């Protein structure tokens, strides 16, 4: 039997708990949060096609993010599904990255964020990096790539 990393066992316990507890105890119901007086936001226009320079910078960002590892997990942050958005705007030459953590109280948060920032700043092309830590949507192990799930024993 494959030995699981300590956090993998936690996720397996959560998965089994999900089958025994009522769903509202596991996932926060966002429908209750909506207010009837709140207007619906206007739909955003479709993004313009990316330039070759923009695509190259995005690919380089992905390559660099695959070198950043959570110290507690032997998988990079990109394959863990912690990166939600990578967008390069040619007009202001800014690389915009939205990312999350496996848990809001992650003890390695400062280390991971600084490592990601340093790797993104080292990319040639962007003049600025806009790195944002977001928790919506909440990360779950379903966001991991197939390779990450295989490495951690989920498959």
C-alpha positions as CSV (number, residue, x, y, z in Angstrom):
1,X,0.0,0.0,0.0
2,X,1.3,3.4,-0.9
3,X,2.3,5.6,2.0
4,X,0.3,8.9,2.1
5,X,1.7,12.2,3.0
6,X,0.2,13.5,6.2
7,X,-2.0,16.1,4.5
8,X,-3.3,13.5,2.1
9,X,-4.7,11.4,5.0
10,X,-6.5,14.6,6.1
11,X,-8.2,14.9,2.7
12,X,-9.1,11.3,2.7
13,X,-10.7,11.8,6.1
14,X,-12.6,14.8,4.8
15,X,-13.7,12.8,1.8
16,X,-15.1,10.0,4.0
17,X,-16.7,12.7,6.3
18,X,-18.4,14.2,3.4
19,X,-20.2,10.9,2.8
20,X,-21.5,10.7,6.4
21,X,-22.3,14.3,7.3
22,X,-25.1,16.4,5.7
23,X,-23.8,18.5,2.9
24,X,-24.5,21.9,4.6
25,X,-22.0,21.0,7.3
26,X,-19.2,20.5,4.7
27,X,-19.9,23.3,2.1
28,X,-21.0,26.8,2.9
29,X,-24.2,27.6,1.0
30,X,-23.6,30.8,-1.0
31,X,-27.2,31.1,-2.0
32,X,-28.2,32.3,1.5
33,X,-25.7,35.1,1.2
34,X,-27.3,36.7,-1.9
35,X,-29.5,39.7,-1.2
36,X,-32.6,40.4,-3.3
37,X,-31.8,44.1,-3.6
38,X,-28.3,43.6,-5.0
39,X,-28.2,44.2,-8.7
40,X,-26.7,41.6,-10.9
41,X,-23.3,42.6,-12.4
42,X,-23.2,43.3,-16.1
43,X,-21.6,40.6,-18.1
44,X,-17.9,41.2,-18.9
45,X,-16.9,41.4,-22.6
46,X,-14.9,38.6,-24.1
47,X,-11.2,39.0,-23.7
48,X,-9.3,40.1,-26.8
49,X,-7.0,37.4,-28.4
50,X,-3.6,37.4,-26.7
51,X,-0.6,38.6,-28.6
52,X,2.4,36.2,-29.2
53,X,4.4,38.1,-26.6
54,X,1.5,37.7,-24.1
55,X,1.3,34.0,-24.7
56,X,5.1,33.6,-24.4
57,X,5.1,35.4,-21.0
58,X,2.1,33.4,-19.8
59,X,3.9,30.1,-20.7
60,X,7.1,31.3,-19.0
61,X,5.0,32.2,-15.9
62,X,3.6,28.7,-15.8
63,X,7.1,27.2,-16.3
64,X,8.4,29.3,-13.3
65,X,5.3,28.5,-11.1
66,X,6.0,24.8,-11.6
67,X,9.3,25.3,-9.7
68,X,7.5,26.6,-6.6
69,X,6.7,23.9,-4.1
70,X,4.7,23.9,-0.9
71,X,7.3,22.8,1.8
72,X,4.8,20.3,3.2
73,X,3.6,18.9,-0.1
74,X,5.9,17.3,-2.8
75,X,3.9,18.9,-5.7
76,X,4.3,22.4,-7.3
77,X,1.7,25.1,-6.7
78,X,0.6,25.1,-10.4
79,X,-0.2,21.4,-10.4
80,X,-1.8,21.6,-7.0
81,X,-4.4,24.0,-8.5
82,X,-3.4,26.9,-6.4
83,X,-3.0,29.3,-9.4
84,X,-6.4,30.6,-10.5
85,X,-5.5,33.2,-13.1
86,X,-2.5,34.2,-15.1
87,X,-3.0,37.2,-17.3
88,X,-0.5,39.5,-19.0
89,X,-1.7,42.9,-20.3
90,X,0.4,44.4,-23.1
91,X,-0.8,47.9,-22.5
92,X,0.7,48.3,-19.0
93,X,3.1,45.4,-19.2
94,X,1.8,43.9,-16.0
95,X,1.5,40.2,-15.2
96,X,-1.6,39.6,-13.1
97,X,-1.7,36.3,-11.1
98,X,-4.5,35.2,-8.7
99,X,-3.6,32.4,-6.4
100,X,-4.9,30.7,-3.3
101,X,-3.6,28.4,-0.5
102,X,-4.7,24.9,0.5
103,X,-6.1,26.5,3.7
104,X,-6.5,30.1,4.9
105,X,-4.3,29.4,7.9
106,X,-1.5,27.8,5.9
107,X,1.7,28.1,8.1
108,X,3.9,28.3,4.9
109,X,1.8,31.1,3.3
110,X,4.5,33.8,3.6
111,X,7.2,31.5,2.2
112,X,5.0,30.3,-0.7
113,X,3.9,33.9,-1.6
114,X,7.4,35.2,-1.5
115,X,8.8,32.4,-3.6
116,X,6.0,32.9,-6.2
117,X,6.7,36.6,-6.3
118,X,10.4,36.2,-6.8
119,X,9.9,33.7,-9.6
120,X,7.4,35.9,-11.4
121,X,9.5,39.0,-11.0
122,X,12.5,37.2,-12.6
123,X,10.6,36.7,-15.9
124,X,11.8,39.0,-18.7
125,X,9.1,41.2,-20.3
126,X,6.7,42.2,-17.6
127,X,7.5,45.5,-15.9
128,X,5.3,44.8,-12.9
129,X,3.7,41.8,-11.2
130,X,0.3,42.0,-9.6
131,X,0.1,38.9,-7.3
132,X,-3.2,38.5,-5.4
133,X,-4.1,36.0,-2.7
134,X,-7.7,35.0,-3.1
135,X,-9.9,32.5,-1.3
136,X,-12.9,32.5,-3.7
137,X,-13.5,29.8,-4.8
138,X,-12.2,27.8,-1.9
139,X,-9.5,25.3,-2.9
140,X,-10.3,21.6,-2.8
141,X,-8.3,18.6,-3.9
142,X,-10.4,18.3,-7.0
143,X,-8.5,21.3,-8.4
144,X,-5.2,19.3,-8.5
145,X,-3.9,18.0,-11.9
146,X,-4.0,14.3,-12.6
147,X,-0.2,14.1,-12.1
148,X,-0.5,15.7,-8.6
149,X,-3.3,13.3,-7.6
150,X,-1.2,10.4,-8.8
151,X,1.9,11.6,-6.9
152,X,-0.1,12.0,-3.7
153,X,-1.8,8.7,-4.0
154,X,-5.4,9.9,-4.8
155,X,-5.5,7.8,-8.0
